């Protein structure tokens, strides 16, 4: 297994000062397509997973902007520069995080953000009905120490039934 991980450039064998080989994780990790031959369909899936992993935290911060006082708002007027400050990133990060939200289908924007100048003001909307229907909602910890969650309405429960609130 170690030989495979070294061959895949996931870990490196680096000698210490006594010449003993030590294992060190690669940073950043190589993309699977950079190491293994992948079919185009699998390579596309891997690219999407890496994109989501890179910008999901920023997208969560943007979602949080829709309920600053605990009340859900359906519209946010902003710019990529403002969002960049809110997510502790730059306008590129903000653009990618918004694109991630738009890809889910429960957010829409008044302008195409693809080439939008960072200072340009636009509106971002959240369809909370669609949001709740397609995402797992984490609400609180119960007295028994379990998380209270709402599963997406299309998430299959036992024997194909809609999933219950847990």
Backbone as ProteinMPNN parsed JSONL, in Angstrom:
{"seq_chain_A": "XXXXXXXXXXXXXXXXXXXXXXXXXXXXXXXXXXXXXXXXXXXXXXXXXXXXXXXXXXXXXXXXXXXXXXXXXXXXXXXXXXXXXXXXXXXXXXXXXXXXXXXXXXXXXXXXXXXXXXXXXXXXXXXXXXXXXXXXXXXXXXXXXXXXXXXXXXXXXXXXXXXXXX", "coords_chain_A": {"N_chain_A": [[0.826, -1.18, 0.0], [1.924, 1.253, 0.788], [3.825, 1.585, -1.213], [2.164, 1.973, -3.444], [0.906, 4.408, -2.708], [3.144, 6.089, -2.676], [3.926, 5.891, -5.358], [1.738, 7.116, -6.484], [2.141, 9.715, -5.771], [0.988, 10.626, -3.438], [2.029, 10.369, -0.945], [5.349, 11.114, 0.208], [8.576, 9.74, 0.34], [11.005, 10.723, 2.383], [14.304, 11.141, 3.313], [15.447, 11.34, 6.687], [17.7, 13.212, 8.843], [19.411, 11.204, 9.587], [19.353, 9.53, 7.498], [17.247, 7.782, 7.386], [14.328, 6.722, 5.835], [11.416, 8.638, 5.847], [7.882, 9.056, 5.969], [5.904, 11.45, 4.33], [3.026, 13.389, 3.9], [1.785, 14.465, 0.725], [1.401, 17.83, -0.334], [-0.154, 20.278, -2.129], [-2.545, 17.603, -2.528], [-2.256, 15.452, -5.351], [-4.363, 15.61, -8.259], [-6.628, 12.971, -9.039], [-6.701, 12.364, -11.815], [-4.225, 13.231, -12.602], [-2.578, 11.27, -11.787], [-3.584, 8.687, -12.25], [-4.869, 6.944, -15.095], [-7.941, 8.083, -16.21], [-11.314, 7.632, -17.261], [-13.063, 9.999, -19.297], [-15.551, 10.712, -18.226], [-15.285, 9.978, -15.496], [-13.111, 11.611, -14.839], [-14.326, 14.124, -15.087], [-16.163, 13.992, -12.986], [-14.377, 13.872, -10.834], [-13.142, 16.39, -11.099], [-15.357, 18.035, -10.508], [-15.879, 17.28, -7.845], [-13.529, 18.192, -6.596], [-13.765, 20.931, -7.065], [-16.119, 21.503, -5.604], [-15.222, 20.822, -3.023], [-13.248, 22.742, -2.67], [-14.648, 25.164, -2.511], [-16.874, 24.926, -0.865], [-16.978, 25.653, 1.891], [-16.848, 28.46, 1.751], [-19.219, 28.88, 0.36], [-21.085, 28.113, 2.286], [-20.742, 30.175, 4.118], [-21.772, 32.269, 2.64], [-24.434, 31.469, 2.435], [-25.106, 31.785, 5.113], [-25.303, 34.547, 5.23], [-27.843, 35.074, 4.446], [-29.479, 34.861, 6.607], [-29.076, 36.853, 8.801], [-30.082, 37.741, 11.281], [-31.22, 35.526, 12.287], [-33.634, 35.201, 11.02], [-34.885, 33.995, 7.985], [-33.956, 35.377, 4.938], [-34.915, 36.011, 1.605], [-33.556, 37.309, -0.366], [-30.499, 38.855, -1.332], [-28.597, 41.689, -1.7], [-25.631, 42.46, -3.193], [-22.066, 42.409, -3.905], [-19.286, 40.916, -5.61], [-16.966, 41.743, -4.371], [-17.885, 42.509, -1.809], [-18.859, 40.046, -0.923], [-16.468, 38.645, -0.915], [-15.114, 39.824, 1.225], [-16.812, 38.97, 3.278], [-16.436, 36.228, 3.28], [-13.824, 35.966, 3.914], [-12.002, 35.913, 1.769], [-11.055, 36.253, -1.666], [-12.299, 38.108, -4.567], [-12.396, 36.191, -6.644], [-12.681, 33.758, -5.247], [-15.169, 34.271, -4.084], [-16.767, 34.449, -6.371], [-16.587, 31.809, -7.312], [-17.729, 30.418, -5.164], [-20.343, 31.437, -5.213], [-21.054, 30.47, -7.716], [-21.071, 27.756, -7.171], [-23.297, 27.636, -5.458], [-25.292, 28.457, -7.265], [-25.242, 26.336, -9.035], [-26.567, 24.364, -7.659], [-29.254, 24.832, -7.89], [-31.084, 26.011, -6.154], [-30.488, 28.593, -5.707], [-30.448, 31.76, -7.327], [-29.246, 34.327, -9.525], [-29.26, 37.831, -10.29], [-27.66, 38.698, -12.314], [-25.336, 37.4, -14.736], [-22.697, 35.869, -13.316], [-20.294, 35.069, -14.295], [-18.329, 36.653, -15.74], [-18.507, 38.945, -14.291], [-17.649, 42.154, -13.105], [-15.802, 42.647, -10.077], [-16.761, 44.757, -8.423], [-19.338, 45.254, -9.225], [-22.738, 45.493, -8.449], [-25.152, 43.059, -7.604], [-28.098, 40.958, -7.37], [-28.841, 38.226, -5.296], [-30.735, 35.373, -4.949], [-32.464, 33.11, -2.791], [-34.287, 30.192, -2.963], [-36.047, 29.028, -0.58], [-37.81, 26.917, -0.209], [-37.088, 25.078, -2.187], [-34.442, 24.782, -1.365], [-34.731, 23.567, 1.194], [-35.904, 21.234, 0.35], [-33.903, 19.874, -0.943], [-31.576, 19.73, 0.533], [-29.707, 18.672, 3.414], [-30.751, 19.603, 6.584], [-29.347, 20.855, 9.487], [-30.247, 21.203, 12.761], [-30.178, 21.347, 15.706], [-28.747, 20.173, 18.824], [-30.109, 17.45, 20.542], [-31.548, 16.774, 23.809], [-30.592, 14.306, 24.407], [-28.155, 14.259, 23.252], [-28.013, 13.937, 20.513], [-27.918, 14.896, 17.064], [-30.37, 16.986, 15.643], [-31.889, 16.686, 12.627], [-33.084, 17.573, 9.352], [-33.978, 15.745, 6.624], [-33.53, 15.802, 3.04], [-36.497, 16.168, 1.036], [-36.687, 14.466, -1.123], [-35.06, 12.419, -0.411], [-34.595, 9.03, 0.016], [-36.423, 7.124, 2.355], [-37.015, 4.328, 4.582], [-37.801, 1.567, 2.6], [-38.328, 3.075, 0.31], [-39.996, 5.152, 1.096], [-40.64, 8.652, 1.808], [-38.109, 10.402, 3.628], [-38.172, 10.643, 7.176], [-38.372, 13.352, 9.611], [-35.624, 13.672, 11.68]], "CA_chain_A": [[0.0, 0.0, 0.0], [2.821, 2.411, 0.841], [4.42, 1.716, -2.542], [1.145, 2.569, -4.302], [0.741, 5.81, -2.325], [4.339, 6.801, -3.134], [3.832, 5.947, -6.822], [0.663, 8.06, -6.816], [2.55, 11.026, -5.252], [0.139, 11.013, -2.314], [3.004, 10.542, 0.132], [6.737, 11.151, -0.24], [9.569, 9.161, 1.239], [12.083, 11.698, 2.491], [15.229, 10.705, 4.364], [15.715, 12.292, 7.768], [19.135, 13.541, 8.908], [20.167, 9.96, 9.745], [19.197, 8.753, 6.283], [16.094, 6.885, 7.491], [13.203, 7.245, 5.052], [10.204, 8.999, 6.594], [6.744, 9.307, 5.095], [5.33, 12.778, 4.459], [1.916, 13.553, 2.942], [1.936, 15.492, -0.307], [0.497, 18.965, -0.2], [-1.512, 19.734, -2.172], [-2.656, 16.267, -3.103], [-2.468, 15.493, -6.798], [-5.676, 15.206, -8.752], [-6.574, 11.574, -9.503], [-6.401, 12.3, -13.248], [-2.803, 13.485, -12.77], [-1.844, 10.094, -11.342], [-4.144, 7.483, -12.846], [-5.68, 7.199, -16.289], [-9.368, 8.061, -15.913], [-12.244, 7.913, -18.35], [-13.45, 11.412, -19.248], [-16.673, 10.862, -17.288], [-14.747, 9.939, -14.129], [-12.295, 12.818, -14.666], [-15.265, 15.229, -14.865], [-16.672, 13.83, -11.614], [-13.288, 14.247, -9.932], [-13.0, 17.856, -11.15], [-16.49, 18.621, -9.789], [-15.665, 17.041, -6.413], [-12.463, 19.084, -6.14], [-14.353, 22.273, -7.089], [-17.018, 21.605, -4.451], [-14.427, 20.809, -1.789], [-12.491, 23.986, -2.558], [-15.474, 26.358, -2.289], [-18.077, 24.681, -0.076], [-16.97, 26.457, 3.123], [-17.212, 29.831, 1.374], [-20.649, 28.908, 0.001], [-21.835, 28.075, 3.549], [-20.693, 31.528, 4.683], [-22.714, 33.094, 1.87], [-25.776, 31.063, 2.886], [-25.321, 32.412, 6.428], [-25.659, 35.953, 5.036], [-29.278, 35.145, 4.186], [-30.225, 34.937, 7.87], [-28.199, 37.531, 9.753], [-30.71, 37.868, 12.604], [-31.95, 34.295, 12.537], [-34.764, 35.124, 10.097], [-34.469, 33.715, 6.612], [-34.258, 36.352, 3.901], [-34.847, 35.342, 0.308], [-32.772, 38.102, -1.311], [-29.303, 39.519, -0.838], [-27.996, 42.6, -2.665], [-24.223, 42.403, -2.837], [-21.095, 42.38, -5.004], [-18.259, 39.911, -5.336], [-16.038, 42.325, -3.394], [-18.503, 42.397, -0.482], [-18.868, 38.629, -0.549], [-15.079, 38.263, -0.624], [-14.83, 40.227, 2.611], [-17.625, 38.147, 4.184], [-15.924, 34.851, 3.343], [-12.381, 36.063, 4.147], [-11.345, 35.449, 0.555], [-10.942, 37.28, -2.696], [-13.455, 38.057, -5.469], [-12.432, 34.909, -7.373], [-13.278, 32.773, -4.327], [-16.59, 34.607, -3.961], [-17.407, 34.076, -7.641], [-16.67, 30.346, -7.363], [-18.691, 29.991, -4.149], [-21.676, 31.75, -5.739], [-21.314, 29.524, -8.8], [-21.422, 26.492, -6.526], [-24.688, 27.768, -5.017], [-26.149, 28.509, -8.444], [-25.272, 24.996, -9.625], [-27.472, 23.503, -6.888], [-30.615, 25.06, -8.356], [-31.933, 26.708, -5.194], [-30.062, 29.997, -5.716], [-30.402, 32.414, -8.633], [-28.622, 35.649, -9.481], [-29.837, 38.78, -11.238], [-26.701, 38.869, -13.399], [-24.41, 36.303, -14.969], [-21.511, 36.212, -12.526], [-19.106, 34.492, -14.925], [-17.337, 37.704, -16.002], [-18.981, 40.138, -13.591], [-16.602, 42.872, -12.373], [-15.958, 42.445, -8.627], [-17.464, 45.855, -7.757], [-20.71, 45.348, -9.761], [-23.767, 45.04, -7.506], [-26.155, 42.153, -8.155], [-28.963, 40.342, -6.366], [-28.768, 36.775, -5.179], [-31.956, 34.9, -4.307], [-32.539, 31.726, -2.341], [-35.612, 29.572, -2.908], [-35.935, 28.216, 0.635], [-38.575, 25.674, -0.383], [-36.193, 24.195, -2.936], [-33.282, 24.55, -0.492], [-35.113, 22.574, 2.2], [-36.261, 19.975, -0.308], [-32.746, 19.206, -1.536], [-30.388, 19.743, 1.399], [-29.843, 18.22, 4.793], [-30.759, 20.715, 7.527], [-28.911, 20.519, 10.843], [-30.963, 22.175, 13.569], [-29.656, 21.519, 17.072], [-28.48, 18.928, 19.552], [-31.2, 17.098, 21.446], [-31.122, 16.548, 25.197], [-29.902, 13.009, 24.427], [-26.858, 14.424, 22.602], [-28.084, 13.606, 19.1], [-28.222, 16.029, 16.205], [-31.684, 17.003, 15.006], [-31.704, 17.037, 11.225], [-34.162, 17.387, 8.392], [-33.436, 15.185, 5.399], [-34.219, 16.299, 1.845], [-37.776, 15.493, 0.802], [-36.53, 13.392, -2.097], [-34.153, 11.428, 0.145], [-35.427, 7.843, 0.293], [-36.473, 6.53, 3.681], [-37.176, 2.883, 4.492], [-38.674, 1.011, 1.552], [-38.673, 4.083, -0.674], [-40.838, 6.204, 1.65], [-39.889, 9.883, 2.097], [-37.386, 10.349, 4.882], [-38.79, 11.394, 8.276], [-37.535, 14.293, 10.373], [-34.905, 12.888, 12.693]], "C_chain_A": [[0.879, 1.255, 0.0], [3.435, 2.657, -0.541], [3.437, 2.363, -3.51], [0.971, 4.051, -3.989], [1.943, 6.655, -2.743], [4.29, 6.959, -4.649], [2.789, 6.963, -7.275], [0.971, 9.48, -6.341], [1.629, 11.546, -4.158], [0.994, 11.185, -1.064], [4.402, 10.507, -0.486], [7.6, 10.481, 0.811], [10.761, 10.109, 1.24], [13.009, 11.243, 3.613], [15.395, 11.785, 5.443], [17.225, 12.506, 7.843], [20.014, 12.319, 9.105], [20.05, 9.062, 8.522], [18.035, 7.78, 6.303], [14.928, 7.519, 6.716], [11.994, 7.462, 5.95], [9.107, 9.312, 5.583], [6.151, 10.678, 5.396], [4.201, 12.913, 3.45], [2.217, 14.663, 1.948], [0.96, 16.615, -0.031], [0.787, 19.938, -1.313], [-1.499, 18.344, -2.803], [-2.851, 16.371, -4.611], [-3.895, 15.104, -7.149], [-5.576, 13.772, -9.246], [-6.208, 11.458, -10.979], [-4.928, 12.585, -13.534], [-1.975, 12.248, -12.469], [-2.289, 8.83, -12.072], [-4.903, 7.833, -14.12], [-7.17, 7.047, -15.94], [-10.161, 8.27, -17.2], [-12.699, 9.365, -18.2], [-14.599, 11.648, -18.267], [-16.188, 10.872, -15.844], [-13.883, 11.166, -13.854], [-13.18, 14.024, -14.404], [-15.835, 15.173, -13.451], [-15.613, 14.273, -10.614], [-13.07, 15.759, -9.92], [-14.117, 18.525, -10.363], [-16.325, 18.446, -8.278], [-14.593, 17.974, -5.852], [-12.966, 20.541, -6.086], [-15.247, 22.474, -5.865], [-16.235, 21.654, -3.151], [-13.698, 22.134, -1.584], [-13.357, 25.167, -2.119], [-16.697, 26.127, -1.409], [-18.098, 25.492, 1.218], [-17.375, 27.904, 2.833], [-18.695, 29.908, 1.021], [-21.515, 28.856, 1.261], [-21.857, 29.457, 4.199], [-21.649, 32.459, 3.941], [-24.145, 32.745, 2.259], [-26.09, 31.724, 4.223], [-25.711, 33.887, 6.305], [-27.157, 36.14, 4.805], [-30.108, 35.097, 5.466], [-29.333, 35.541, 8.955], [-28.775, 37.639, 11.159], [-31.504, 36.611, 12.965], [-33.162, 34.121, 11.643], [-34.23, 34.899, 8.69], [-34.905, 34.84, 5.677], [-34.117, 35.638, 2.567], [-33.967, 36.088, -0.692], [-31.61, 38.778, -0.61], [-28.767, 40.396, -1.964], [-26.545, 42.761, -2.265], [-23.356, 42.584, -4.072], [-20.081, 41.29, -4.656], [-17.227, 40.434, -4.339], [-16.593, 42.207, -1.977], [-18.505, 40.947, -0.008], [-17.462, 38.153, -0.195], [-14.711, 38.634, 0.807], [-15.578, 39.335, 3.602], [-17.084, 36.725, 4.328], [-14.43, 34.805, 3.654], [-11.598, 35.495, 2.971], [-11.174, 36.6, -0.403], [-12.132, 37.157, -3.648], [-13.54, 36.772, -6.289], [-13.078, 33.827, -6.51], [-14.776, 33.011, -4.192], [-17.345, 34.185, -5.212], [-17.606, 32.553, -7.699], [-17.687, 29.817, -6.35], [-20.12, 30.28, -4.603], [-22.021, 30.777, -6.86], [-21.704, 28.159, -8.245], [-22.878, 26.52, -6.051], [-25.646, 27.755, -6.204], [-26.29, 27.128, -9.09], [-26.259, 24.073, -8.919], [-28.933, 23.7, -7.273], [-31.528, 25.772, -7.379], [-31.528, 28.177, -5.024], [-30.081, 30.501, -7.156], [-29.798, 33.791, -8.445], [-29.239, 36.529, -10.558], [-28.937, 38.999, -12.448], [-25.865, 37.606, -13.551], [-23.1, 36.659, -14.273], [-20.209, 35.756, -13.171], [-18.006, 35.529, -15.13], [-17.699, 39.015, -15.314], [-17.81, 40.839, -12.897], [-16.862, 42.768, -10.862], [-16.757, 43.527, -7.912], [-18.932, 45.953, -8.165], [-21.712, 44.733, -8.782], [-24.773, 44.161, -8.247], [-27.001, 41.611, -7.012], [-28.813, 38.83, -6.447], [-30.001, 36.344, -4.402], [-31.809, 33.451, -3.895], [-33.998, 31.301, -2.321], [-35.567, 28.582, -1.741], [-36.732, 26.918, 0.544], [-37.716, 24.653, -1.112], [-34.98, 23.82, -2.088], [-33.607, 23.441, 0.508], [-35.414, 21.212, 1.588], [-35.039, 19.197, -0.778], [-31.518, 19.136, -0.636], [-30.713, 19.212, 2.788], [-29.774, 19.445, 5.689], [-30.36, 20.234, 8.905], [-29.451, 21.607, 11.754], [-30.341, 22.401, 14.938], [-29.3, 20.154, 17.631], [-29.657, 18.682, 20.492], [-30.65, 16.917, 22.852], [-30.359, 15.238, 25.333], [-28.543, 13.081, 23.732], [-26.847, 14.029, 21.139], [-28.413, 14.862, 18.298], [-29.629, 15.879, 15.651], [-31.488, 17.512, 13.592], [-33.0, 16.862, 10.453], [-33.514, 16.877, 7.115], [-34.183, 15.755, 4.204], [-35.492, 15.507, 1.581], [-37.659, 14.38, -0.217], [-35.551, 12.318, -1.642], [-34.967, 10.196, 0.529], [-35.3, 7.366, 1.731], [-36.592, 5.025, 3.526], [-38.178, 2.514, 3.403], [-39.188, 2.082, 0.607], [-39.577, 5.193, -0.17], [-40.02, 7.468, 1.838], [-39.274, 9.796, 3.493], [-38.092, 11.164, 5.956], [-37.832, 12.413, 8.866], [-36.919, 13.505, 11.509], [-34.388, 13.792, 13.78]], "O_chain_A": [[0.593, 2.211, -0.72], [3.549, 3.801, -0.981], [3.828, 3.211, -4.313], [0.896, 4.869, -4.906], [1.779, 7.814, -3.124], [4.579, 8.036, -5.171], [2.939, 7.593, -8.322], [0.133, 10.367, -6.499], [1.5, 12.755, -3.969], [0.716, 12.043, -0.226], [4.607, 9.943, -1.56], [7.381, 10.636, 2.012], [11.439, 10.275, 0.226], [12.559, 10.989, 4.731], [15.473, 12.977, 5.144], [17.954, 12.02, 6.979], [21.213, 12.364, 8.833], [20.589, 7.955, 8.51], [17.844, 7.026, 5.348], [14.591, 8.686, 6.915], [11.603, 6.58, 6.714], [9.382, 9.775, 4.476], [5.922, 11.031, 6.553], [4.38, 12.592, 2.275], [2.829, 15.674, 2.293], [-0.155, 16.393, 0.441], [1.925, 20.394, -1.422], [-0.565, 17.97, -3.513], [-3.534, 17.275, -5.092], [-4.547, 14.357, -6.419], [-4.554, 13.387, -9.814], [-5.477, 10.543, -11.359], [-4.429, 12.219, -14.597], [-0.806, 12.173, -12.848], [-1.462, 8.005, -12.463], [-5.511, 8.9, -14.211], [-7.595, 6.006, -15.439], [-9.733, 8.988, -18.104], [-12.715, 9.897, -17.09], [-14.623, 12.657, -17.562], [-16.639, 11.696, -15.05], [-13.919, 11.708, -12.749], [-12.83, 14.872, -13.583], [-15.972, 16.207, -12.796], [-15.924, 14.973, -9.651], [-12.841, 16.347, -8.863], [-13.865, 19.478, -9.626], [-16.603, 19.372, -7.516], [-14.743, 18.491, -4.745], [-12.626, 21.285, -5.166], [-15.146, 23.488, -5.174], [-16.554, 22.449, -2.267], [-13.548, 22.594, -0.453], [-12.873, 26.071, -1.437], [-17.491, 27.048, -1.222], [-19.161, 25.978, 1.605], [-18.152, 28.499, 3.58], [-19.357, 30.894, 1.347], [-22.571, 29.488, 1.304], [-22.872, 29.864, 4.764], [-22.263, 33.336, 4.548], [-24.982, 33.637, 2.397], [-27.215, 32.173, 4.444], [-26.382, 34.42, 7.189], [-27.677, 37.246, 4.954], [-31.325, 35.276, 5.412], [-28.898, 34.861, 9.884], [-28.023, 37.628, 12.133], [-32.36, 36.643, 13.849], [-33.675, 33.009, 11.513], [-33.259, 35.524, 8.265], [-36.079, 35.206, 5.634], [-33.278, 34.748, 2.426], [-33.662, 35.554, -1.758], [-31.714, 39.214, 0.536], [-28.509, 39.904, -3.062], [-26.247, 43.149, -1.135], [-23.858, 42.878, -5.156], [-20.042, 40.808, -3.524], [-16.674, 39.665, -3.553], [-15.866, 41.85, -1.05], [-18.197, 40.655, 1.147], [-17.288, 37.351, 0.722], [-14.075, 37.853, 1.515], [-15.036, 38.983, 4.65], [-17.253, 36.094, 5.371], [-13.832, 33.729, 3.658], [-10.666, 34.709, 3.142], [-11.15, 37.766, -0.009], [-12.898, 36.199, -3.548], [-14.638, 36.31, -6.599], [-13.922, 33.068, -6.987], [-15.562, 32.063, -4.185], [-18.438, 33.626, -5.123], [-18.671, 32.076, -8.09], [-18.423, 28.874, -6.644], [-21.011, 29.456, -4.4], [-23.157, 30.308, -6.946], [-22.576, 27.487, -8.797], [-23.607, 25.543, -6.22], [-26.695, 27.112, -6.151], [-27.346, 26.798, -9.629], [-26.736, 23.106, -9.513], [-29.764, 22.83, -7.013], [-32.654, 26.111, -7.741], [-32.166, 28.914, -4.273], [-29.769, 29.759, -8.087], [-29.829, 34.354, -7.351], [-29.682, 36.045, -11.6], [-29.406, 39.441, -13.497], [-25.708, 36.837, -12.603], [-22.467, 37.657, -14.619], [-19.13, 36.03, -12.644], [-16.865, 35.301, -14.73], [-17.237, 40.08, -15.724], [-17.053, 40.193, -12.173], [-18.012, 42.798, -10.426], [-17.377, 43.246, -6.886], [-19.699, 46.665, -7.518], [-21.548, 43.594, -8.346], [-25.191, 44.473, -9.362], [-26.667, 41.781, -5.839], [-28.678, 38.25, -7.524], [-30.285, 36.877, -3.329], [-31.126, 32.665, -4.551], [-34.842, 31.974, -1.731], [-35.109, 27.449, -1.891], [-36.359, 25.922, 1.164], [-37.628, 23.496, -0.698], [-34.545, 22.669, -2.096], [-32.842, 22.486, 0.65], [-35.21, 20.174, 2.217], [-35.124, 17.988, -0.992], [-30.514, 18.534, -1.017], [-31.846, 19.299, 3.261], [-28.846, 20.245, 5.574], [-30.967, 19.306, 9.439], [-29.161, 22.787, 11.56], [-30.014, 23.535, 15.29], [-29.523, 19.122, 16.997], [-30.137, 19.601, 21.154], [-29.437, 16.907, 23.06], [-29.57, 15.07, 26.263], [-27.85, 12.069, 23.633], [-25.778, 13.805, 20.572], [-29.092, 15.767, 18.782], [-30.036, 14.791, 15.242], [-30.991, 18.617, 13.376], [-33.888, 16.107, 10.848], [-32.602, 17.509, 6.584], [-35.342, 16.151, 4.329], [-35.556, 14.312, 1.87], [-38.449, 13.436, -0.188], [-35.243, 11.402, -2.404], [-35.929, 10.306, 1.289], [-34.195, 7.223, 2.254], [-36.302, 4.49, 2.456], [-39.263, 3.089, 3.313], [-40.33, 2.024, 0.15], [-39.903, 6.102, -0.934], [-38.804, 7.377, 2.013], [-39.842, 9.198, 4.407], [-38.565, 12.266, 5.679], [-36.623, 12.343, 8.644], [-37.605, 12.764, 12.213], [-33.755, 13.322, 14.725]]}, "name": "protein", "num_of_chains": 1, "seq": "XXXXXXXXXXXXXXXXXXXXXXXXXXXXXXXXXXXXXXXXXXXXXXXXXXXXXXXXXXXXXXXXXXXXXXXXXXXXXXXXXXXXXXXXXXXXXXXXXXXXXXXXXXXXXXXXXXXXXXXXXXXXXXXXXXXXXXXXXXXXXXXXXXXXXXXXXXXXXXXXXXXXXX"}
